[in-house]
Amino acid sequence: MKVVFMSLTGQTRKFVNKLGLETMELTADNAFRKIEEPFIIVAPTYDKEVTDILVDFIETDRNRSYFKGVAGGGNLNFGKLFGFTAKDLSRDYGVPLLHLFEFQGNEKDIQILKEKVTELG
Ligand SMILES: Cc1cc2nc3c(=O)[nH]c(=O)nc-3n(C[C@H](O)[C@H](O)[C@H](O)COP(=O)(O)O)c2cc1C
């Protein structure tokens, strides 16, 4: 399972680097890349205009058919808006919301997401 992510201030990058899985970082320059293997997305939470590169990626070529689940980083101080980017992607694309964590996550967050990915097969 490949882990596709974006990161503006490095928190999500630190998190995914601890998963021990293959990763692919999306930026404005490579968002329209084609993928031909199953992947999950790990998304930080920002306004839609900022995270739209994730949608660009999902909707490129046949990428959507390989999209298996989504996890999200955020900040609990945002209350009801905590992790909304990952929640919205889960709803919009009908994939499981695997886990939400704060900033770069902790040991437990890593363990939970690894288990969820294993369950996905
Ligand atoms: C301008 C701005 C808006 C944010 N909005 C939200 C939000 O609505 N909900 C949330 O859970 N976190 C929000 N965050 C927190 C980030 O999602 C969080 O810090 C995340 O770990 C950043 O990941 P990154 O360093 O990989 O970019 C916001 C952060 C910034 C700077």
The ligand as a Gaussian input file, in Angstrom:
#p B3LYP/6-31G(d) Opt

LIG

0 1
 C       -4.265000      28.230000       8.145000
 C       -4.461000      26.931000       8.882000
 C       -5.736000      26.376000       8.944000
 C       -5.959000      25.170000       9.609000
 N       -7.235000      24.662000       9.692000
 C       -7.460000      23.509000      10.380000
 C       -8.789000      22.981000      10.529000
 O       -9.776000      23.553000      10.064000
 N       -8.932000      21.811000      11.202000
 C       -7.879000      21.128000      11.736000
 O       -8.080000      20.068000      12.311000
 N       -6.599000      21.617000      11.627000
 C       -6.382000      22.769000      10.966000
 N       -5.099000      23.258000      10.854000
 C       -3.998000      22.515000      11.463000
 C       -3.193000      21.689000      10.462000
 O       -4.022000      20.829000       9.704000
 C       -2.182000      20.838000      11.257000
 O       -1.267000      21.696000      11.890000
 C       -1.446000      19.836000      10.388000
 O       -0.683000      18.977000      11.203000
 C       -0.523000      20.532000       9.391000
 O        0.081000      19.556000       8.577000
 P        1.371000      19.890000       7.667000
 O        2.443000      20.429000       8.582000
 O        1.752000      18.579000       7.098000
 O        0.960000      20.891000       6.639000
 C       -4.874000      24.477000      10.211000
 C       -3.593000      25.051000      10.134000
 C       -3.382000      26.253000       9.500000
 C       -1.994000      26.843000       9.469000

